[in-house]
């Protein structure tokens, strides 16, 4: 949807609030392959501009927390995309105490430390 899209297409996606739509779909999604597509698209969109990052912070931190806190074996592609989203929005998260607090209270920060301490190559 957004991979290698023209700047006009990227702007149109932002104007249509596609991040908000995809976050809402993600909350209701139970199918792993659909979630893989949703998170991959959100990862791409989160790299584009501040409004997308802001939408993900304002509306998507709970979904991000749920996905990061799932067992790794459930779907590594979803986890990889979700961690990519988190990386892309981290500068926005760092500027707002409420966002930092939300990630800390949901266990995301301790989960990230756990990933770093693992001795296997499942998540790197």
Phi, psi and omega per residue, in radians:
X1 nan -0.746 -3.087
X2 -2.111 -0.083 -3.121
X3 -1.214 2.159 -3.138
X4 1.005 0.519 3.106
X5 -1.356 2.700 3.083
X6 -1.176 2.818 3.132
X7 -1.085 -0.597 3.099
X8 -1.155 -0.718 3.103
X9 -1.117 -0.758 3.108
X10 -1.042 -0.742 3.129
X11 -1.157 -0.694 3.105
X12 -1.094 -0.716 3.106
X13 -1.091 -0.723 3.105
X14 -1.131 -0.786 -3.132
X15 -1.082 -0.554 3.124
X16 -1.446 0.026 -3.132
X17 0.965 0.774 -3.091
X18 -1.080 -0.557 3.104
X19 -1.058 -0.778 3.135
X20 -1.076 -0.720 3.133
X21 -1.120 -0.785 -3.116
X22 -1.193 -0.640 3.086
X23 -1.091 -0.782 3.118
X24 -1.065 -0.750 3.095
X25 -1.098 -0.703 3.131
X26 -1.072 -0.628 3.108
X27 -1.116 -0.532 -3.068
X28 -1.749 -0.070 -3.023
X29 -1.465 2.372 3.058
X30 -2.130 -0.070 -3.118
X31 -1.589 2.172 -3.073
X32 -1.079 -0.719 -3.107
X33 -1.198 -0.637 3.076
X34 -1.175 -0.730 3.116
X35 -1.104 -0.623 3.101
X36 -1.078 -0.751 3.122
X37 -1.171 -0.771 -3.138
X38 -1.061 -0.846 -3.092
X39 -1.207 -0.611 3.084
X40 -1.116 -0.747 3.118
X41 -1.151 -0.754 3.100
X42 -1.107 -0.608 3.083
X43 -1.068 -0.816 3.105
X44 -1.095 -0.793 -3.121
X45 -1.142 -0.576 -3.115
X46 -1.194 -0.286 3.137
X47 -1.525 -0.184 -2.959
X48 -1.438 -0.873 -3.035
X49 -2.794 2.930 -3.109
X50 -1.081 -0.722 3.138
X51 -1.044 -0.639 3.095
X52 -1.177 -0.731 3.105
X53 -1.102 -0.722 3.130
X54 -1.122 -0.744 3.108
X55 -1.068 -0.732 3.132
X56 -1.144 -0.648 3.110
X57 -1.248 -0.778 -3.081
X58 -1.249 -0.606 -3.006
X59 -2.044 -0.344 -2.956
X60 -1.949 -0.010 -3.091
X61 -1.105 -0.620 3.119
X62 -1.116 -0.779 3.105
X63 -1.096 -0.756 3.112
X64 -1.024 -0.768 3.137
X65 -1.090 -0.787 3.134
X66 -1.031 -0.792 -3.083
X67 -1.211 -0.661 3.134
X68 -1.239 -0.573 -3.101
X69 -1.449 -0.048 3.073
X70 -1.270 2.730 3.053
X71 -1.018 2.393 -3.090
X72 -0.993 -0.654 -3.066
X73 -1.141 -0.315 -3.069
X74 -1.082 -0.848 3.118
X75 -2.920 1.724 -3.086
X76 -1.173 -0.504 3.122
X77 -1.157 -0.703 3.097
X78 -1.144 -0.750 3.125
X79 -1.089 -0.777 3.133
X80 -1.045 -0.802 3.126
X81 -1.128 -0.707 -3.138
X82 -1.133 -0.717 3.081
X83 -1.152 -0.583 3.052
X84 -1.123 -0.720 3.077
X85 -1.052 -0.846 -3.120
X86 -1.038 -0.726 3.088
X87 -1.054 -0.773 -3.093
X88 -1.177 -0.558 -3.109
X89 -1.677 -0.018 -3.021
X90 -1.035 -0.616 3.136
X91 -1.172 -0.611 3.087
X92 -1.250 -0.723 3.109
X93 -1.056 -0.731 -3.077
X94 -1.087 -0.422 -3.077
X95 -1.522 -0.201 -3.040
X96 -2.194 2.007 -3.102
X97 -0.988 -0.657 3.135
X98 -1.067 -0.690 3.139
X99 -1.203 -0.769 3.102
X100 -1.053 -0.786 3.140
X101 -1.077 -0.735 3.141
X102 -1.051 -0.788 3.140
X103 -1.181 -0.675 3.126
X104 -1.153 -0.831 -3.094
X105 -1.194 -0.451 3.132
X106 -1.490 -0.025 3.096
X107 1.526 0.083 -3.088
X108 -1.128 -0.778 -3.088
X109 -1.100 -0.742 3.114
X110 -1.181 -0.582 3.097
X111 -1.153 -0.701 3.106
X112 -1.116 -0.719 3.076
X113 -1.079 -0.719 3.099
X114 -1.035 -0.768 3.107
X115 -1.032 -0.750 -3.113
X116 -1.168 -0.501 -3.113
X117 -1.502 -0.154 -3.129
X118 -1.143 2.572 3.141
X119 -1.695 -0.008 3.133
X120 -1.807 3.089 -3.081
X121 -1.749 0.266 -3.124
X122 -1.061 -0.793 3.122
X123 -2.280 2.102 3.089
X124 -2.450 nan nan
